[in-house]
Amino acid sequence: MWHERVLPSGPEPIRFGTVLRGSLLPILVWAGITCFVCFVYNPLLATVLGGLFALSFIVGFALRRRAKHSVRCSVYGALGGVLDKSMAGF
Protein backbone atom coordinates (compact mmCIF):
# COMPACT_ATOMS: atom_id res chain seq x y z
CA MET A 1 0.00 0.00 0.00
CA TRP A 2 2.89 2.37 0.59
CA HIS A 3 4.02 2.04 -3.02
CA GLU A 4 0.62 3.06 -4.38
CA ARG A 5 0.62 6.19 -2.17
CA VAL A 6 -2.61 5.19 -0.42
CA LEU A 7 -1.22 5.95 3.02
CA PRO A 8 0.24 9.35 3.84
CA SER A 9 4.00 9.76 3.69
CA GLY A 10 4.16 11.12 7.24
CA PRO A 11 2.08 12.05 10.28
CA GLU A 12 -1.19 13.76 9.50
CA PRO A 13 -2.82 16.21 11.93
CA ILE A 14 -6.31 15.31 13.11
CA ARG A 15 -8.99 17.54 14.59
CA PHE A 16 -10.73 17.02 17.91
CA GLY A 17 -14.05 16.53 16.08
CA THR A 18 -12.56 13.54 14.28
CA VAL A 19 -11.63 11.98 17.62
CA LEU A 20 -15.14 12.56 18.99
CA ARG A 21 -16.86 11.30 15.84
CA GLY A 22 -14.91 8.06 16.07
CA SER A 23 -15.82 7.75 19.75
CA LEU A 24 -19.51 8.59 19.57
CA LEU A 25 -20.79 5.17 20.64
CA PRO A 26 -18.62 4.93 23.79
CA ILE A 27 -19.58 8.49 24.76
CA LEU A 28 -23.27 7.63 24.43
CA VAL A 29 -22.78 4.45 26.45
CA TRP A 30 -21.00 6.35 29.25
CA ALA A 31 -23.70 9.04 29.27
CA GLY A 32 -26.51 6.46 29.22
CA ILE A 33 -25.09 4.44 32.09
CA THR A 34 -24.48 7.59 34.12
CA CYS A 35 -28.05 8.84 33.56
CA PHE A 36 -29.48 5.43 34.44
CA VAL A 37 -27.44 5.24 37.64
CA CYS A 38 -28.39 8.81 38.55
CA PHE A 39 -32.14 8.30 38.19
CA VAL A 40 -32.43 4.71 39.45
CA TYR A 41 -29.92 4.63 42.27
CA ASN A 42 -28.41 7.84 43.53
CA PRO A 43 -26.83 11.00 42.06
CA LEU A 44 -23.82 10.42 44.30
CA LEU A 45 -23.14 7.11 42.57
CA ALA A 46 -23.31 8.88 39.18
CA THR A 47 -20.76 11.38 40.49
CA VAL A 48 -18.47 8.51 41.49
CA LEU A 49 -18.82 7.06 37.98
CA GLY A 50 -17.92 10.44 36.46
CA GLY A 51 -14.94 10.64 38.81
CA LEU A 52 -13.79 7.22 37.64
CA PHE A 53 -13.93 8.44 34.04
CA ALA A 54 -11.99 11.61 34.97
CA LEU A 55 -9.38 9.65 36.92
CA SER A 56 -8.83 7.29 33.98
CA PHE A 57 -8.46 10.28 31.66
CA ILE A 58 -5.94 11.99 33.97
CA VAL A 59 -3.83 8.83 34.33
CA GLY A 60 -3.82 8.30 30.55
CA PHE A 61 -2.87 11.93 29.98
CA ALA A 62 -0.03 11.76 32.52
CA LEU A 63 1.35 8.55 31.03
CA ARG A 64 1.38 10.07 27.55
CA ARG A 65 3.05 13.27 28.77
CA ARG A 66 5.69 11.20 30.57
CA ALA A 67 6.36 9.44 27.26
CA LYS A 68 7.13 12.91 25.74
CA HIS A 69 3.95 13.25 23.65
CA SER A 70 2.65 16.75 22.96
CA VAL A 71 -0.22 18.13 25.04
CA ARG A 72 -2.61 17.87 22.09
CA CYS A 73 -1.60 14.29 21.36
CA SER A 74 -1.90 13.45 25.06
CA VAL A 75 -5.44 14.82 25.30
CA TYR A 76 -6.62 13.02 22.17
CA GLY A 77 -4.89 9.78 23.14
CA ALA A 78 -6.15 9.85 26.71
CA LEU A 79 -9.74 10.44 25.62
CA GLY A 80 -9.56 7.79 22.92
CA GLY A 81 -7.84 5.34 25.25
CA VAL A 82 -10.40 5.72 28.04
CA LEU A 83 -13.30 5.33 25.65
CA ASP A 84 -11.68 2.39 23.86
CA LYS A 85 -10.81 0.49 27.04
CA SER A 86 -14.23 1.17 28.58
CA MET A 87 -15.92 -0.51 25.62
CA ALA A 88 -13.79 -3.67 25.90
CA GLY A 89 -16.47 -5.34 28.06
CA PHE A 90 -19.22 -4.68 25.54
Residue, then its C-alpha position, 0 to 999 in steps of 0.5 A: m500500500w505504501h508504493e501506491r501512495v494510499l497511506p500518507s507519507g508522514p504524520e497527519p494532523i487530526r482535529f478534535g471533532t474527528v476523535l469525537r466522531g470516532s468515539l460517539l458510541p462509547i460516549l453515548v454508552w458512558a452518558g446512558i449508564t451515568c443517567f441510568v445510575c443517577f435516576v435509578y440509584n443515587p446521584l452520588l453514585a453517578t458522580v463517582l462514575g464520572g470521577l472514575f472516568a476523569l481519573s482514567f483520563i488523567v492517568g492516561f494523559a499523565l502517562r502520555r506526557r511522561a512518554k514525551h507526547s505533545v499536550r494535544c496528542s496526550v489529550y486526544g490519546a487519553l480520551g480515545g484510550v479511556l473510551d476504547k478500554s471502557m468498551a472492551g467489556f461490551 
